[in-house]
């Protein structure tokens, strides 16, 4: 039971990590395609 809970938590963490990586990649692509639009 404990290992199952840990596995679930690890999966959730991996999902969040994947989403963050995708968002970062999209941001980088946007910045490289139009740098004037996404200037901070």
SERO-4910 file (N, C-alpha, C, O; in steps of 0.05 Angstrom, whole numbers):
BEGIN
 pado doro    nc1    nc2    nc3   cac1   cac2   cac3    cc1    cc2    cc3    oc1    oc2    oc3
  Unk    A     17    -24      0      0      0      0     17     25      0     12     44    -15
  Unk    A     38     25     17     56     48     18     70     53     -9     72     76    -18
  Unk    A     80     31    -20     94     34    -46     75     44    -68     84     59    -86
  Unk    A     50     37    -67     31     46    -86     27     76    -84     26     90   -104
  Unk    A     25     86    -60     21    114    -55     46    130    -66     43    151    -78
  Unk    A     69    119    -60     94    132    -68     95    133    -99    103    153   -111
  Unk    A     87    110   -112     88    109   -141     69    130   -153     75    143   -172
  Unk    A     45    134   -140     26    153   -150     38    181   -147     35    198   -165
  Unk    A     50    187   -125     62    213   -120     84    218   -141     87    240   -151
  Unk    A    100    198   -146    122    200   -165    111    206   -193    123    221   -208
  Unk    A     89    193   -200     77    197   -226     67    225   -229     71    238   -249
  Unk    A     54    235   -207     44    263   -207     67    282   -211     65    301   -227
  Unk    A     89    277   -197    113    294   -199    124    294   -228    132    315   -238
  Unk    A    125    270   -240    135    268   -267    117    283   -286    127    296   -305
  Unk    A     91    281   -282     72    295   -300     76    325   -298     77    339   -318
  Unk    A     79    335   -274     84    364   -270    110    372   -284    112    393   -297
  Unk    A    131    356   -280    157    362   -292    155    363   -323    166    380   -335
  Unk    A    140    343   -334    137    342   -363    123    367   -373    131    379   -393
  Unk    A    101    375   -359     86    399   -367    104    423   -366    103    440   -385
  Unk    A    120    426   -345    138    449   -343    158    449   -366    164    470   -377
  Unk    A    169    426   -372    188    425   -394    176    433   -421    188    447   -437
  Unk    A    151    424   -426    137    431   -450    132    461   -452    136    473   -472
  Unk    A    123    472   -429    118    501   -428    144    517   -434    144    536   -449
  Unk    A    166    508   -422    191    521   -426    200    519   -456    209    539   -467
  Unk    A    196    496   -468    204    493   -496    187    511   -513    197    524   -532
  Unk    A    161    512   -508    143    530   -524    152    559   -521    153    574   -541
  Unk    A    159    567   -496    167    595   -492    193    601   -507    195    622   -520
  Unk    A    211    582   -507    237    586   -522    231    588   -552    243    605   -565
  Unk    A    213    571   -562    207    572   -590    194    599   -597    200    611   -618
  Unk    A    176    608   -580    163    634   -585    183    656   -585    182    674   -602
  Unk    A    201    656   -566    221    677   -564    240    677   -588    248    698   -598
  Unk    A    246    653   -598    264    652   -621    250    660   -647    262    670   -665
  Unk    A    223    655   -648    209    662   -673    202    692   -673    206    705   -694
  Unk    A    191    703   -651    188    732   -650    198    743   -624    183    744   -604
  Unk    A    223    752   -623    235    762   -599    223    789   -590    223    795   -566
  Unk    A    212    804   -609    201    830   -602    175    827   -586    168    845   -570
  Unk    A    160    805   -591    135    802   -578    138    792   -549    123    801   -531
  Unk    A    157    775   -544    160    763   -517    183    775   -502    195    761   -486
  Unk    A    189    800   -507    211    813   -492    201    820   -464    179    831   -460
  Unk    A    218    813   -444    210    819   -416    228    840   -404    224    847   -380
***
